[in-house]
Amino acid sequence: MTALLPSMDGAERSARRATASARPKLKKFLLRYYPPGIILEYELAGELMQRSVDLLDLSADTDADVLVNAITRQESMIKESHREPLRKLVKKLQSKLRAVSTKSFSLVKELRAHILPLTNCAFNKSGDKFITGSYDRTCKVFDTDTGEEIHTLEGHKNVVYAIAFNNPYGDKIITGSFDKTCKLWDANTGECYYTLRGHASEIVCL
């Protein structure tokens, strides 16, 4: 005699499908170099979502296998078949850390042009000029190679807080200030084209 399995009715099948769709299903890993981490892209209830696994303590000497075990225990959606791809990503992050640790950096120049603390710094796209904003109400333009001050942009009545080039062209500079105005300058001559007014409070971003 053959034993018959009880058949599922429509409601039970729907309930099982709903339960399955309520479980997150890992789709792929994404690598984040800084700060170091792995991003899990997964599907939940028909929507793609992401969750970050921060690896802030990762170093070139970290045991990759031990770390993969810890991540697997923490994230239930990571299955046995995901372990090797995850391990390769951890190794890739470690190789990047090794490359960075072998580079040496040295101070090229120290510029003391402003009389009060700086608020911001920005380079043009080519990197041959940079600008600084300060509490002394000015923005200064410098030659990157020589450190020479090219222009001092004066006219704001309060702290120059936000500064930027119009990259990729780099022929204009814009400054935002606590005096509630924004100024547009010629990067080559230092001439002020316009003073833009209308904000009711400090300009902190451009």
matplotlib code that plots the C-alpha trace (Angstrom):
import matplotlib.pyplot as plt

x = [0.0, 1.4, 1.2, -0.3, 1.1, -1.5, -1.9, -1.5, -4.5, -4.2, -4.0, -1.1, 0.8, 0.4, 1.6, 4.7, 5.4, 5.0, 7.3, 10.0, 9.7, 10.1, 13.6, 16.5, 18.2, 21.8, 22.3, 25.9, 28.8, 30.1, 33.5, 34.0, 37.7, 37.3, 36.3, 37.0, 33.9, 31.7, 28.2, 25.6, 23.1, 20.0, 16.4, 13.6, 9.9, 10.8, 12.9, 16.7, 18.3, 21.8, 23.5, 27.0, 29.5, 32.1, 35.6, 37.2, 39.8, 40.9, 44.7, 47.1, 47.8, 44.1, 43.4, 41.0, 39.5, 38.7, 37.1, 35.0, 33.8, 32.8, 30.9, 29.1, 27.9, 26.8, 24.9, 22.5, 21.9, 25.6, 25.6, 28.5, 28.7, 29.4, 32.4, 35.1, 33.9, 33.7, 37.2, 38.6, 37.1, 38.6, 42.0, 41.5, 40.9, 44.0, 46.2, 45.0, 45.9, 49.4, 49.8, 48.9, 51.2, 54.2, 53.8, 55.7, 54.4, 56.3, 55.5, 56.2, 55.3, 53.7, 51.8, 51.0, 49.2, 46.0, 46.0, 43.0, 42.2, 41.2, 37.7, 38.2, 40.5, 39.9, 42.0, 41.1, 40.8, 44.4, 45.8, 48.0, 46.0, 44.3, 42.2, 41.7, 39.0, 39.4, 37.9, 39.9, 37.1, 39.3, 39.9, 43.4, 44.6, 47.9, 50.2, 50.4, 54.0, 55.6, 53.3, 53.2, 50.1, 48.5, 45.5, 43.7, 40.0, 38.6, 35.1, 33.2, 32.0, 32.3, 33.9, 34.5, 33.3, 32.5, 34.7, 34.9, 36.3, 33.9, 35.6, 36.4, 37.1, 38.7, 38.5, 36.1, 35.9, 32.8, 32.8, 30.1, 30.2, 28.6, 27.7, 24.9, 26.3, 28.0, 30.6, 31.7, 35.4, 37.7, 40.3, 43.0, 42.6, 41.0, 38.2, 34.8, 32.1, 29.0, 27.8, 24.7, 22.3, 19.1, 19.9, 18.5, 21.4, 25.0, 26.1, 27.9, 27.9, 28.2]
y = [0.0, 3.4, 6.1, 9.3, 12.6, 15.1, 17.7, 21.4, 23.7, 27.1, 28.9, 26.8, 27.1, 30.9, 30.9, 29.0, 31.3, 34.3, 32.8, 32.1, 35.6, 37.0, 35.5, 37.6, 36.0, 37.0, 38.2, 39.4, 40.9, 44.4, 45.6, 48.8, 49.9, 52.9, 52.4, 48.7, 46.6, 44.2, 45.2, 42.4, 43.0, 40.9, 40.4, 40.7, 40.6, 41.3, 44.4, 44.7, 45.9, 46.4, 45.8, 46.8, 44.6, 47.0, 45.7, 48.7, 46.6, 44.7, 44.7, 42.9, 40.4, 39.5, 35.8, 35.8, 32.4, 33.4, 36.6, 34.8, 32.4, 35.4, 37.1, 33.9, 33.4, 37.0, 37.0, 34.1, 34.7, 33.8, 30.1, 27.6, 28.3, 32.0, 31.4, 31.2, 34.3, 36.1, 35.0, 36.3, 39.7, 39.9, 39.0, 41.7, 44.2, 43.0, 43.4, 47.0, 47.7, 46.2, 48.4, 51.5, 50.6, 50.4, 54.0, 56.8, 60.3, 63.5, 67.1, 69.2, 72.7, 74.4, 77.6, 80.2, 82.8, 83.3, 85.2, 83.1, 79.4, 77.8, 76.5, 74.7, 73.8, 72.8, 72.0, 72.6, 69.6, 69.8, 70.2, 73.1, 75.6, 75.3, 77.7, 78.1, 79.8, 81.3, 82.9, 86.0, 86.6, 85.9, 83.2, 82.7, 81.2, 79.3, 77.8, 74.1, 73.5, 76.6, 77.4, 81.0, 83.0, 84.2, 86.1, 87.1, 87.3, 90.0, 91.3, 89.1, 90.6, 87.4, 83.9, 82.4, 78.9, 77.2, 77.4, 75.6, 75.8, 75.4, 72.0, 70.7, 74.2, 75.8, 79.3, 80.5, 80.3, 80.5, 81.4, 81.1, 83.1, 83.5, 87.0, 85.2, 86.0, 84.0, 85.5, 84.4, 85.2, 85.0, 82.4, 84.0, 87.6, 87.5, 89.8, 89.5, 89.0, 88.9, 89.0, 86.8, 87.6, 86.1, 83.6, 84.3, 82.5, 81.4, 79.7, 76.5, 74.4, 74.9]
z = [0.0, -1.0, 1.7, 0.4, 1.5, 2.5, -0.2, 0.6, 0.0, -1.6, 1.7, 3.0, -0.3, -0.1, 3.5, 2.6, -0.3, 1.9, 4.5, 1.8, 0.4, 3.9, 4.2, 2.8, -0.2, -0.9, -4.5, -4.5, -2.5, -3.1, -2.0, -0.1, 0.2, 2.5, 5.2, 4.6, 4.5, 2.5, 1.3, 1.1, -1.7, -1.0, -2.0, 0.5, -0.4, -4.0, -3.3, -3.6, -0.4, 1.0, 4.4, 5.3, 7.2, 8.5, 8.8, 10.5, 12.4, 9.3, 8.8, 6.5, 9.3, 10.0, 9.6, 6.7, 7.5, 11.1, 9.9, 7.3, 10.0, 12.2, 9.3, 8.4, 12.0, 12.1, 8.8, 8.4, 4.7, 3.9, 3.0, 2.7, -1.0, -0.3, 1.9, -0.8, -2.7, 0.6, 1.5, -1.8, -1.1, 2.3, 0.7, -1.9, 0.9, 2.7, -0.5, -0.8, 2.8, 2.2, -0.9, 1.1, 4.0, 1.8, 0.5, 2.2, 2.5, 3.2, 3.9, 0.8, 2.0, 4.9, 4.1, 6.7, 4.7, 6.7, 10.0, 11.4, 11.2, 7.9, 7.1, 3.8, 1.0, -2.6, -5.7, -9.3, -11.6, -13.0, -9.5, -10.4, -8.2, -4.9, -2.7, 1.0, 3.0, 6.4, 9.5, 8.4, 5.8, 2.8, 0.2, -1.1, -4.4, -4.5, -7.0, -6.0, -7.3, -5.8, -2.9, -4.1, -3.2, -6.5, -5.3, -2.1, -2.7, -0.3, 0.1, 2.5, 5.8, 7.8, 7.8, 4.3, 5.0, 1.6, -1.5, -4.8, -8.4, -11.3, -12.3, -14.8, -16.2, -13.1, -14.4, -11.8, -8.0, -5.8, -2.1, 0.5, 3.7, 7.1, 5.9, 4.0, 0.5, -2.2, -4.5, -8.0, -8.9, -11.9, -10.9, -13.2, -12.2, -8.8, -10.0, -8.3, -11.0, -8.8, -5.2, -4.8, -2.0, -0.8, 1.9, 5.4, 7.2, 6.8, 3.6, 4.6, 1.4, -2.4]

ax = plt.figure().add_subplot(projection="3d")
ax.plot(x, y, z, "-o")
ax.set_aspect("equal")
plt.show()
